């Protein structure tokens, strides 16, 4: 590591000290031959109403999650497993963003305000021509969802017998229900939400299936004050008999890293029992269907382009049955936690993990391209790494090499 002279770029990170996200990014900064980043705790930002950065500091914002004290400051609850409180979390978080002053920012407060509101994010993507599931709650002019009766009415009005009910400001599948109705009044909701007898809601690592409409209504009615977003349930492609989607990380406009997530339930999140799939197999399925792998990546890049002032996002892509078409399900501001996964061939991030790729891109934007004595960081896969894609405490999967993808073309005609 260099000592850092006047021409040496310096990073600062707003995050939770000791969190794996902060540590992984700091490792990438030091591996680039730079001084370790200054860590500004979210707890201090929330307590003090902001923070100041030197004019030349390159400032990265990281997730405020996985810290009980910070969660209490954001949501006002003493139990981090509670589902309720996401509207207060959003208001507190966006207010804190406005209190960050100075520096060269890698994350734009206005972008983040949209990314953490699924209704606004969906509308921005749709207006840009990015393929997204149909939604009756997209944009500021959409009708509010005040409870289960409104959900039922919108299902009938928009002919959506199967849909996802999501917290407008939720993350990591918190408060998500996959709802499907059938003849004879039958209905089922698949979710990680646990409804306890006193009516409180808790996040659980076990998927539950509610078939009593009174229970489903109780869950939705309890979630509604925090704001709800509805989306048509698009049947997804499968891999080896399991529903499949993709998390694609886009850094500075370029799709650099990707994983396939598979599950036997509609929720593919790895902490809820999802598993890593085979990316080579997914690419082969796309191309066998007559589409192009480059178009898959281009859809994700088009979604990221809606947030040009934010260096990195994670895009959740929903491939349709048959793998020929796909839609964007989510764009995640902090969707880069894919430890030790190296970049896609042809992406410019070969041999680098998501954090090293961001350091390189940040220096390209805001600082010297290479610090004195720096080297290209190599982060090979480690099957013993206990961390996995953007989810806590999940065994690390095996990653397979990919064939290089071609130079990107314009519109994603086959996959959109």
N, C-alpha and C positions, 0 to 999 in steps of 0.2 A: 504494500500500500504506500502511496506517496504521501508526503507530508502536506502537500497542497499549497501551491504558491498563488500569486495573484491571478494567474490564468486558469487555475484549476476550478472546474465546476463544483459547486457545493449543493447538496440536496437537503431538503427538510421533509419530514413525513408527519402528517397529522394522523395519529393512530393510537392504539392501545399498547403501551410498552410491554415487551415480552410476548406479544401475540405473534403467532407463527407468520402471519402476513407481513407484519413489520420486519420480523427477523429475516424472512426470505428476501424481501426487497433490499434490506441493508446488506445482506450477503452479496447480492448482485451488484450493488454500488461499489462495495469494496473489491469485488472480483474484477471490476472495470478499472482498478487502480486509483480509485478516488477515496477521499476520507469518508468514513461512515456518515450516514445522514443524521442530522439533528432531529430527534424525535420530540414532537409536541403532543402531549397526551390529550386525548379527547376530553378527559375529565377536567383538565385545566381550561380548555376552550369553552366548555359548557359552563364552568363556574365563573370564568372571567368575562364571558360575553364576546370572546374572540381571541385573536392572537396576531402578532406582527411578525413580518418576515423581511429580511434584508432585500434590497432591490435585486441583487443577483442570485438569490436563492431559488433553486428549482423546487417547487412545492408540490408534493404528491399528497392527496387525501386517500386514506385507507378506511376500510370498514370500521365503524364503531362497535361492531358486534363482538360477542364472546367475552363480555366483561359485565358482571352483574351490577357494579356501581354505575358504570356509564349507562347501562340499560335503564337503571332506576332514574337517572337524571333525564333521560330521553322520554321514557314512557310513564314515569310516575308509579311504577309497581315494584313491589319487593320480591316478586316471584318471576324470574326470567322465563319460566315455562308457560306463563299465561299468554293467551293469544291476544286479548283485548289491549288497546292502547296504541294502535298503530297510527291513528290520526294525530295524537299528541306527539308521538315519535317524529312524524313528518314535520309538524309545525316547529318543534324544537330544533330538529336537525337543519332545516332550511334557514331558520333564524341564525343558527350558529355559523352557517356558511357565509352569511352576510357580514359576520364579524371578523372574517379573516382578511388581513390587510397586507398588501405588498407582495413581493416575490414574483416569480415567473410560474404561473399556475399550469398544472397538467390536467386539472379537472375544473370545469366551468360551473359556477353555482347555478346558473340558469338551466344548463343542461341537466344537472343533477336533480333540480326541482321537477323537471319533466320525467326523467328516468325513474324517479321514485313515486310517480303517480301513474298507474297503469292506464287510467282513462286518457290522460293527456298524451302519454307516450304512444298509445295505440293510434290516436288521432294524427299525431305527427308522422308516424310511419305510413299510415294510410294515405295522407295527403301527398307524401313523397312517392307514392306508387309502390311501396314495399308490400309484398303479399302478407296479409295478416288474416286471422280468423274474423269472420263477421262478428260485430258487436253492437248491441243497442245502447251501450253506455259510453261510447267513444266520444271524447271531446266535451267542451264546457257546456254545450247546448243539450246534452243528453239528459233524459229524465233521471231523477235520483231514484235509488233503490232503497226504500225505507224498511224492507223486510221481505219475508217469504211470499207474502201476497203479491208484492210487486214482481218478484222473480217469476212466479207462476204466470202472472199476466203477460210479462214480456216473452216467456216461453211460448205462450199461445199466439201472441201477436206476431212474433217473428218466426214462428214455426221452427222452434228449436227444442225438439224433444230431448236432445243431449247437449249439455253445455257445461262450462266451467264457471263456477262462482269464485271470485278472487277478492281478497282484500285489496283495495286500491293502493295501499302503501305497504303491502306485505312483501316478504322475501322468504326464500328457502321453503316454499310450499306452505308457509304458515297461513292458516285460515282458508286454504284452497279446498273446494268441494267439486268433485266430478259428478255431475247429476245426470241421471238418465231416467226417462219416464217411458212407460209402456201402457198397453191397453188395460182396461179394467181398473184404472187408477193406481196401478203399481208404480212405485218410484224407488230409486236407490241412490244414495250418495256415498261416494268413496272419498275418504279424507283422513288426514292425520290428526284431526281435531278430536279431542276427548271431551265429551259433555258429561260433567259430574252432576249428581242429583240436585245440588243447590243452584244449578244453572251456569256456573262458571265454565270457561273453556280453557283447555290446556293443550299445548303441543305435545304430541306423543311420537315415539319412534315406531309405533305399531300402526299399520294402516287399518282403519275401521270402515265397515260398510253398514250404513244405517238404512233400514227399509221401512221404518215407521215414520210417516210424514210428519207426525207431531214432533219427533225428535229433530228431524231435518229442519223444520220450521224454527224450532227453539235455537238451533245453532245459527241459522241465518239471521234471525231476529237479533241475536246477541252481537253478531258481527256488524250488522248494518250501520250502527252509529259511527263506525270508523270509516265508512265509505266502501262501496262494493263496485266491482267491475265484472261484467258478464261477457263471455266469449263462446261462440259456437264450438262444440267439441268436434275437432277434425280427426277422423280415424287415422291413426299413424301407421307407418310402415313397420314391419317386424323384422327381427333378426333372430334366427334360431328359435322361433316360436314366442319371442318376447317383444312387446312394444318397444320401439326405438326412437330416440331423438338425438340431436347433437348439440353440444356446447362448443361454440367457435369463438375464439378470442381474436379480436381485431385490434391491432396496435398501429396507430398513426395511419389509418385508412387501409391497412393490409391484413387479411386473414392470416394469422401466424401459427395458431395452435388449435387443435380440435380433438374432441373425444366423443365417442358414441356412448350413450347411456341407455340401458335396457331394463325393462321391468315387466312383471306379470300384472301390475296394476297400472292405472292411468298416470300415476305419479312416478316419474323416473329418477327423482332425486336419490343420490347414492346413500344418504343417511336414512332413507326410508326403505331400504332394501334393494334399490337399484344396483345394477352392476355395469362395469365397463364392458362395452361391446368391442367389436373388431372394426377398426376404421378402414382397413384395406377392403374388407368384405362389404362395407357400406359403399365405398367408392365403386367397387365392381358392380353392385346392385344398381347404382345410379346410371352407370354407363351401359349396363345390360338393358336398362329400360329405355335407352335411346336419348337420355339426357347427358349433360356434361358435368363433370366434377367441378370444373371452373365456374359453372353457373351456380352451384351450391354455395361456393365461397363468395361469389359476387353478390348474391342475395344478402349475405351477412355484412359485406362491405357497404352495400347500399343502406342497410339499417344503421350501421355505425356512422355513415356520412351525414345522417340527420343530426349528429351531435359533434360537429367538427372541432369544437373547442375543448373536447375531452379526449385525451390521448388514447385511452384503452377502454373497451367495453367487452362484455361477454354476451354473445347472442345465442339464444336458445332457438334452434331451428327444428321445425316439425315436418319431417318428410311424410308425404301422403302414402297411402297403400300403393305399392308398386314402385316407389322410389323415384317416380318421374317428376313429381311436383313437390313443392315445400312452401311453408309459410313460417313467418317469424312469430314465435310465441311470447318471447320476452327479450328485452335488452337490459342487461345488468351492469350497473355502474361498477360493482366490485366483483365481477365474474371471472377474475383471472387466477384464482387459486387452483392451479393444476401442477402441484409440486413435481419437479424433475421431469416433466414432459417437455421434450425438445420440439423445436419448430418444424412446421411442414416443409418438406423439400420444395424449393422454388419460392419460399415465402420471404427470404432474407433473414429469417430467424433460425436457420439450421444450427444445431448445436447449442442453442440458447433456450432457457426456460422462459416463461412469460415475463418474469421480472427482469431478466437480463435483456430481453427484447425491448422492454419499456425503457430501461436505462439507455440503451443505444439510441432509441428513437428520441428520447428526451434531450440527449446531448446533441443530436442532429438538429433539433428545434432550437435549443436554448444555450448550448455550450460547445466546448471543443469536442471534435469527433473522437478524440482519443486522449486520455490523460497520459502524462509522462509515465512510461513503464507499464502501461496497462496491457492486458492480454485479452483475447477473446474467451469469455467464460464458457466452459463446457460442463454441462450438467447431465451426464448419462443417466438412464433409468436405473433405479435401485429397487429391486423387488422387495427389499426389506423395509422400505420407507413406509411408515404406518399412516401417512397422510395421503388423501386422495382428492379428487376434483371437487373443489368449492364446497365440501361438506366435512363436518367434524368427525374424527375418530372412525374413519373408514379405511379398510386395508387397501394398500396401493395396488393397482392393477398392472398388468403387463401391457406394454405398448409395442405396436408392430411398425416396422419401417414402411413408409409409403413410397409409391412411385412419384417422381416429380410431376407437378401440375404445370400446365401450359401457361403462357402469358395470358392475362385476363382479357376478355373481350367486353364489349359494351353491355347491352342489356341481357338479363338472364331470361332468355326467351323460353327455354324448355322447362326450367324448374319453377318459374314463378306461377 
